[in-house]
Amino acid sequence: MAPNVIGIPLDKLIPDPPFNSSKPYNPSPMFLISPDMNTESLLAHACESLASASVLASDFATYLSGSQRSTALAIAQIVMLADLAVNRALDIVDPQE
């Protein structure tokens, strides 16, 4: 394999999977979401996170120009659309009338 820009073959940058696959996968509990968390709470948290990500991307775009600015604004728009979808799902789960 040809070396990449820094001179290290790419196959050395990507670690090999573990050889012992008989052991069940045990995820790290560091960022584990509680299995008994209700759907409304999960959607509300996702909505807040997406709204924050949209603001971050929009603010970051103000410091860019050209195609980089367009890319940052496109990311902000995709995040905003995801935020709208999550908000709609939250309205379905917990209608506020």
Phi, psi and omega in degrees: 000140181285144178291153177276195185301323182270005174087009179251130178301139183298330180293344177271342178279335181257116183292151176288148177293157179298144182283331182271094181264003179282341179279131181294150179292128180236098184294153177293135181282003184303316182239033183280131177273134181303130182296339181265012178292134182281157185299320181300316179295318178297316179294320179297317179294318179297321179298314179296319180295317179293321178297319178295318180296323178296316178296317179300314181294319179295315178297318180297323181298333181293339180268359183249170176216164177065219184293331178294320178295317179299320179295315180297320178291326176295319177298316179300320180292319178297318179296319180296320178295321176296321178299317178298319179295318180293320177299319179295318177297321178295321177297325179289318181291320183223082181297132179254087182248000000 
